[in-house]
Amino acid sequence: MPLGKRWPLAAVAVAALALAVPDTAHACTTSTTNTSLGSHSSYTLATDVQQSSGSAGLQCDILLAALTTHYVGLRVDASTFTLSGPGGSTIGYIASLTPNGTPLTVGNFQNLSSLSLVSLFSGTSSSIPIYIRTSPTPGLRAGTYSGHLDLRWYYSVCSLGVALCLSYSSSPGFVRPVPLITPINWGAGTAVRVNVELVVENDCIITAPDLDFGSAPLVGSFNPVTRTILIRCSAGSAYTVGLDEGDHPGGGVRRMANGGDFLAYEIYRSASSPDRWGPNGSARRSSDDADNNAGIYDSVTTQGFTYRAEIAPGQPNPPPGSYSDTIRIDVDF
């Protein structure tokens, strides 16, 4: 066959390759990102690790050019690896590129080029993910805690091509190596910041023993009973304590019930006070006026609130039986 008859076939092959190549380049981008660890009780954070993930600031719309080598590198420029909050409180954390992985450290360069691009850019919108986990920290004040990592990304990833790469998306100064001749020049890279935030919520641990008046044949035979409610709350948080009206209030007093019968009683603000302990306003008790350890807010010290409960005198004797009620304690910061 004459040589000239092969030219149209070659032209068709080139045209087919041209049709297979995307007509726009797919670039890598970097951006400041935010990772939230959510909101948690100060007592949960004292004992439990909190974990979350977000974007590490490098996103690539990757093309898997089969015969192309891709380069990705990372260095942490700066971070204290702590979240800072109210009153100088801090929470330490660890950052890694995989769940529970090797911690990132300042100044350490990682060459990630050997990893599969599909696994490396597995985060949202083809981004490289970063994983954050906190260290258990007691005595935290409520509020917002924040910190950051300054990362520097180096990359040269195919942005146009199919079998062979026709164009690369590269970080500033990156020079691809010539095999066996020149080394990689990673260049200046691109700096990004990853902001990390966590919210610490006020919380309390409450110990409230049951109140038992015992047994008596007549209303007037019951003796007053004193009990102490123990409360400890998040560091730095003054609070007030209220007692609700119970499940069966009536006539402005609390009542225990036995079916459709009632036995009125009341709860007072101390062992000797004539003032009723209630749910609102001045009827509440302040942590600054606790009977034990008033005004100490270090999340460790417990405040004690002693009260007196009495069966209301002068009421008719109800039918014999077991009478009960439930009182709910609320703490307001």
C-alpha positions as CSV (number, residue, x, y, z in Angstrom):
1,M,0.0,0.0,0.0
2,P,1.4,3.5,-0.8
3,L,2.6,5.5,2.1
4,G,0.3,8.4,1.3
5,K,-2.8,6.3,2.0
6,R,-1.9,6.1,5.7
7,W,-2.1,9.9,6.3
8,P,-5.9,10.1,6.7
9,L,-5.8,7.3,9.3
10,A,-3.2,9.2,11.4
11,A,-5.2,12.4,11.1
12,V,-8.3,10.5,12.4
13,A,-6.3,9.2,15.4
14,V,-5.1,12.7,16.3
15,A,-8.6,14.0,16.0
16,A,-9.9,11.3,18.3
17,L,-7.3,12.1,20.9
18,A,-8.2,15.8,20.7
19,L,-11.8,15.0,21.3
20,A,-10.9,13.0,24.4
21,V,-9.0,15.8,26.0
22,P,-11.0,18.2,28.2
23,D,-11.3,21.7,26.8
24,T,-10.8,23.4,30.2
25,A,-8.1,22.8,32.8
26,H,-8.9,21.5,36.2
27,A,-6.9,23.4,38.8
28,C,-6.0,23.0,42.5
29,T,-7.1,25.8,44.9
30,T,-6.2,26.7,48.4
31,S,-8.3,28.5,51.0
32,T,-8.7,29.2,54.7
33,T,-11.0,26.6,56.2
34,N,-12.9,26.1,59.5
35,T,-13.2,22.9,61.5
36,S,-15.8,22.8,64.3
37,L,-15.7,20.3,67.2
38,G,-19.2,21.2,68.2
39,S,-20.6,22.1,71.7
40,H,-19.9,19.9,74.7
41,S,-20.4,20.0,78.5
42,S,-17.3,21.0,80.5
43,Y,-17.6,17.7,82.4
44,T,-17.7,15.7,79.1
45,L,-14.6,17.5,77.9
46,A,-12.9,16.7,81.3
47,T,-12.9,13.0,80.6
48,D,-13.7,12.3,76.9
49,V,-11.8,12.9,73.6
50,Q,-13.8,14.9,71.1
51,Q,-13.1,14.4,67.4
52,S,-14.0,16.1,64.1
53,S,-12.7,16.6,60.6
54,G,-12.6,19.3,58.0
55,S,-10.7,20.4,54.9
56,A,-7.0,20.9,55.2
57,G,-7.2,23.8,52.7
58,L,-6.1,22.1,49.5
59,Q,-8.7,21.1,46.9
60,C,-8.0,19.6,43.5
61,D,-10.4,18.6,40.8
62,I,-8.1,15.7,40.0
63,L,-7.6,13.9,36.6
64,L,-6.1,10.5,36.8
65,A,-3.7,10.8,33.9
66,A,-2.4,7.2,33.9
67,L,1.2,7.9,32.8
68,T,1.7,11.0,35.0
69,T,3.5,11.4,38.4
70,H,1.6,13.7,40.8
71,Y,3.4,15.5,43.6
72,V,1.9,16.7,46.9
73,G,3.8,17.9,50.0
74,L,2.8,19.5,53.3
75,R,4.6,21.4,56.1
76,V,3.1,22.8,59.3
77,D,4.4,26.4,59.5
78,A,3.0,27.2,62.9
79,S,0.5,26.1,65.6
80,T,0.4,25.8,69.4
81,F,-2.0,22.9,69.0
82,T,-4.2,24.4,71.7
83,L,-7.6,26.0,71.7
84,S,-7.8,29.2,73.9
85,G,-10.9,30.3,75.7
86,P,-12.3,32.4,78.6
87,G,-10.1,33.2,81.6
88,G,-6.9,31.8,80.0
89,S,-8.3,28.3,79.8
90,T,-6.9,26.1,77.1
91,I,-7.7,22.7,75.5
92,G,-4.9,20.7,73.8
93,Y,-5.6,19.0,70.5
94,I,-3.9,16.7,68.0
95,A,-4.2,17.2,64.2
96,S,-3.6,14.4,61.7
97,L,-4.3,13.6,58.0
98,T,-6.0,10.3,58.9
99,P,-8.4,9.3,61.7
100,N,-6.3,8.7,64.9
101,G,-3.2,9.1,62.7
102,T,0.3,10.3,63.3
103,P,0.2,13.8,64.8
104,L,1.3,16.7,62.7
105,T,4.1,18.7,64.1
106,V,5.5,22.2,63.4
107,G,8.3,22.2,60.8
108,N,7.9,18.6,59.7
109,F,7.7,18.2,55.9
110,Q,5.6,15.3,54.6
111,N,5.9,14.0,51.0
112,L,2.5,12.6,50.2
113,S,3.2,11.9,46.5
114,S,3.2,8.2,46.9
115,L,-0.4,8.1,48.1
116,S,-3.3,7.5,45.7
117,L,-4.9,10.8,44.6
118,V,-8.3,9.2,45.1
119,S,-7.6,8.4,48.8
120,L,-5.6,11.6,49.4
121,F,-8.3,14.0,48.1
122,S,-11.1,12.1,49.9
123,G,-12.6,15.1,51.7
124,T,-15.6,17.3,50.7
125,S,-15.3,18.6,47.1
126,S,-12.1,16.7,46.5
127,S,-10.2,18.3,49.3
128,I,-7.5,16.8,51.6
129,P,-9.1,16.2,55.0
130,I,-7.7,17.0,58.4
131,Y,-8.7,15.3,61.6
132,I,-8.7,17.0,65.0
133,R,-9.0,15.3,68.4
134,T,-8.9,17.0,71.8
135,S,-7.1,16.0,75.0
136,P,-9.3,15.5,78.1
137,T,-9.1,18.7,80.1
138,P,-10.8,19.3,83.5
139,G,-11.8,22.7,85.0
140,L,-12.8,24.4,81.8
141,R,-14.8,27.6,81.8
142,A,-17.8,27.9,79.5
143,G,-17.4,29.8,76.2
144,T,-15.9,29.6,72.8
145,Y,-12.4,28.1,72.4
146,S,-10.4,28.7,69.2
147,G,-7.1,28.0,67.6
148,H,-5.5,27.4,64.2
149,L,-2.9,25.6,62.2
150,D,-0.8,27.4,59.5
151,L,-0.1,24.9,56.8
152,R,1.9,25.2,53.6
153,W,1.0,23.1,50.6
154,Y,3.3,22.1,47.8
155,Y,1.8,20.4,44.7
156,S,2.0,19.6,41.0
157,V,-1.1,17.7,39.9
158,C,-2.3,17.0,36.4
159,S,-5.0,19.5,35.4
160,L,-5.4,18.6,31.7
161,G,-5.0,15.3,30.0
162,V,-6.2,11.7,29.8
163,A,-3.4,9.1,29.2
164,L,-0.7,11.8,29.2
165,C,-0.8,15.0,31.1
166,L,-0.8,18.2,29.0
167,S,-0.9,20.7,31.8
168,Y,-0.2,20.8,35.5
169,S,-1.7,22.8,38.4
170,S,1.3,23.7,40.6
171,S,2.1,25.7,43.7
172,P,4.4,28.7,43.4
173,G,8.0,27.9,42.4
174,F,7.4,24.1,42.0
175,V,9.7,22.6,39.3
176,R,9.0,19.0,38.3
177,P,12.0,16.8,38.3
178,V,13.7,15.3,35.2
179,P,14.1,11.6,36.1
180,L,17.7,10.7,36.9
181,I,18.8,14.2,36.1
182,T,17.3,16.9,38.4
183,P,15.7,16.6,41.8
184,I,12.2,18.0,42.8
185,N,12.2,21.7,43.5
186,W,9.2,22.1,45.8
187,G,9.3,25.9,45.6
188,A,7.7,28.3,48.0
189,G,4.4,26.5,48.4
190,T,1.1,28.1,49.3
191,A,0.2,29.1,52.9
192,V,-3.3,28.3,54.2
193,R,-4.9,28.6,57.7
194,V,-7.1,26.0,59.3
195,N,-9.2,27.5,62.0
196,V,-10.4,25.2,64.8
197,E,-13.3,26.0,67.2
198,L,-15.0,24.3,70.1
199,V,-17.8,25.5,72.4
200,V,-17.7,24.6,76.1
201,E,-21.2,24.6,77.7
202,N,-22.0,25.2,81.4
203,D,-23.0,22.0,83.2
204,C,-23.6,20.8,86.7
205,I,-23.4,17.6,88.7
206,I,-26.3,17.5,91.2
207,T,-26.8,15.1,94.1
208,A,-30.2,15.3,95.7
209,P,-31.2,12.7,98.3
210,D,-34.8,11.7,98.6
211,L,-37.0,13.4,101.2
212,D,-38.8,11.0,103.5
213,F,-41.2,12.2,106.2
214,G,-41.6,8.7,107.6
215,S,-44.9,7.5,109.0
216,A,-47.3,9.1,111.5
217,P,-51.0,8.6,112.4
218,L,-52.0,12.3,112.2
219,V,-50.9,15.3,110.1
220,G,-49.7,17.1,113.3
221,S,-47.4,14.2,114.2
222,F,-44.9,14.6,111.4
223,N,-41.6,16.2,112.3
224,P,-39.8,18.7,109.9
225,V,-37.0,17.1,107.8
226,T,-33.8,18.7,106.7
227,R,-31.8,17.6,103.6
228,T,-28.8,19.1,101.7
229,I,-28.6,19.3,97.9
230,L,-25.1,19.1,96.5
231,I,-24.2,21.0,93.3
232,R,-20.9,21.6,91.5
233,C,-20.8,23.4,88.2
234,S,-18.4,24.6,85.4
235,A,-15.5,26.7,86.4
236,G,-16.2,30.5,86.8
237,S,-19.9,30.2,86.7
238,A,-22.1,31.6,89.4
239,Y,-25.7,30.3,89.3
240,T,-29.1,30.2,91.0
241,V,-31.1,27.1,92.0
242,G,-34.8,26.8,91.8
243,L,-37.2,24.1,93.0
244,D,-40.4,23.6,91.0
245,E,-43.9,23.2,92.4
246,G,-44.0,19.5,92.1
247,D,-46.5,17.3,90.3
248,H,-49.6,18.1,92.4
249,P,-49.6,21.8,93.5
250,G,-52.8,23.3,94.8
251,G,-53.9,26.4,96.8
252,G,-50.4,27.9,96.6
253,V,-48.6,24.9,98.2
254,R,-46.9,21.7,97.2
255,R,-48.8,18.5,97.7
256,M,-48.1,14.8,97.8
257,A,-50.7,12.6,96.3
258,N,-52.2,9.2,96.9
259,G,-54.7,8.6,94.1
260,G,-57.2,11.5,94.4
261,D,-56.1,12.4,98.0
262,F,-53.5,14.9,98.9
263,L,-51.1,15.9,101.7
264,A,-49.8,19.4,101.6
265,Y,-46.2,20.2,102.5
266,E,-43.7,22.9,102.0
267,I,-39.9,23.4,101.4
268,Y,-38.0,26.3,103.0
269,R,-34.8,27.9,102.0
270,S,-32.7,26.8,105.0
271,A,-32.9,24.8,108.1
272,S,-34.5,27.7,110.0
273,S,-35.7,30.1,107.3
274,P,-39.4,31.0,107.0
275,D,-38.9,31.7,103.2
276,R,-40.3,29.3,100.7
277,W,-37.8,27.8,98.2
278,G,-39.4,28.2,94.8
279,P,-38.8,28.3,91.0
280,N,-38.7,32.0,90.3
281,G,-37.1,35.3,91.2
282,S,-36.2,35.9,94.8
283,A,-37.6,32.5,95.7
284,R,-34.5,30.9,94.1
285,R,-31.2,30.4,95.9
286,S,-27.9,31.9,94.8
287,S,-24.7,30.0,94.6
288,D,-23.1,33.0,96.4
289,D,-25.4,32.2,99.4
290,A,-24.8,28.4,99.5
291,D,-24.6,26.9,103.0
292,N,-21.3,25.2,102.1
293,N,-18.5,26.6,99.8
294,A,-20.4,29.6,98.7
295,G,-18.9,31.5,95.8
296,I,-16.2,28.9,94.9
297,Y,-16.4,28.1,91.1
298,D,-13.6,25.8,90.1
299,S,-15.7,22.9,88.7
300,V,-14.3,20.7,91.5
301,T,-15.7,22.2,94.7
302,T,-19.2,21.3,95.6
303,Q,-21.7,23.8,97.0
304,G,-24.2,22.6,99.6
305,F,-27.8,23.9,99.9
306,T,-29.6,22.8,103.0
307,Y,-33.4,23.1,103.2
308,R,-36.2,22.3,105.6
309,A,-39.4,20.5,104.6
310,E,-42.6,20.4,106.7
311,I,-46.0,18.9,106.5
312,A,-48.5,21.9,106.4
313,P,-50.2,22.2,109.8
314,G,-53.9,22.6,110.2
315,Q,-55.0,20.5,107.1
316,P,-57.5,17.7,107.5
317,N,-56.1,14.3,108.0
318,P,-56.2,12.5,104.6
319,P,-57.0,8.8,104.3
320,P,-54.2,6.5,105.3
321,G,-51.8,5.6,102.5
322,S,-48.5,6.3,100.9
323,Y,-48.2,9.9,99.6
324,S,-45.5,11.0,97.2
325,D,-44.4,13.9,94.9
326,T,-41.5,14.7,92.6
327,I,-39.6,18.0,92.8
328,R,-37.4,19.1,89.9
329,I,-34.2,21.1,90.5
330,D,-33.1,23.6,87.9
331,V,-29.8,25.6,87.7
332,D,-29.7,28.9,85.9
333,F,-26.4,30.6,84.9
